[in-house]
Amino acid sequence: MTMAEWQRLTASPVLYRCQGVLGESEADRALAILDAELAWQRPVLKLYGREHPIPRSQVWMGDSEARYRYSGRDFQPEPWHPTVAALRDRVATLLEEPGLRVRFNSVLLNRYVAGNERMGWHSDDEPELGRAPIIAALSLGAERPLRFRWKHGEGKPFNAWLPHDSLLVMGPGCQAQLQHALLPRRIPGLRISLTFRQILVPAGDSSADDQRA
């Protein structure tokens, strides 16, 4: 068993960082498997009327009903990869330590091959996520900072450094009060992040429970 260390980064809303999630050897193995075995994609999104390929590669994965829409596109999830399903369950169990209980039915995996690949400012506040989502982001590979800024001027922007084998937990209220971005940095090395989330499934659609790996 690993001895995970929890740190609370903000008093309100709940923002946690946990280090030592898997243990170094297991984290190294997971990074290598995901890099080699997933069908990484670089979709084109429409921004301000123009189409652009995203500046990273990604895979949307989850239960078959966990469909997601952002930047004018609908994303149908890939089936759970066994390694990703095992990481999902590990993260969900770990979240019970600070008293957070959530059933993740989807994950967005982002792959950054070098420091110039990035993700712009945003909040994960799409309607499919509900009013106060819990999002847990597992980081594997090169350490990079996730930059946060307050939407309504409550405080100064800040960095949350995310080393290999760390977990960032954005609890209820984070998406309403904060935006985050992975800005370009002169930091070499591969990084893969897995942002586990719960997509709201329409009432009466119970087949999602049969899709867990």
Stockholm file with secondary structure:
# STOCKHOLM 1.0

chainA/1-213         MTMAEWQRLTASPVLYRCQGVLGESEADRALAILDAELAWQRPVLKLYGREHPIPRSQVWMGDSEARYRYSGRDFQPEPWHPTVAALRDRVATLLEEPGLRVRFNSVLLNRYVAGNERMGWHSDDEPELGRAPIIAALSLGAERPLRFRWKHGEGKPFNAWLPHDSLLVMGPGCQAQLQHALLPRRIPGLRISLTFRQILVPAGDSSADDQRA
#=GR chainA/1-213 SS CCCCEEEEEETTTTEEEEECSSCHHHHHHHHHHHHHHSCCBCCEEEETTEEEECSSEEEEEECTTCCEEETTEEECCBCCCHHHHHHHHHHHHHTTTTTCCCCCCEEEEEEESSTTCCEEEECCCCGGGCSSCCEEEEEEESCEEEEEEETTSSSCCEEEEECTTEEEEECTTHHHHEEEEECCCSCCSCEEEEEEECCCCCTTCCGGGGGCC
#=GC SS_cons         CCCCEEEEEETTTTEEEEECSSCHHHHHHHHHHHHHHSCCBCCEEEETTEEEECSSEEEEEECTTCCEEETTEEECCBCCCHHHHHHHHHHHHHTTTTTCCCCCCEEEEEEESSTTCCEEEECCCCGGGCSSCCEEEEEEESCEEEEEEETTSSSCCEEEEECTTEEEEECTTHHHHEEEEECCCSCCSCEEEEEEECCCCCTTCCGGGGGCC
//
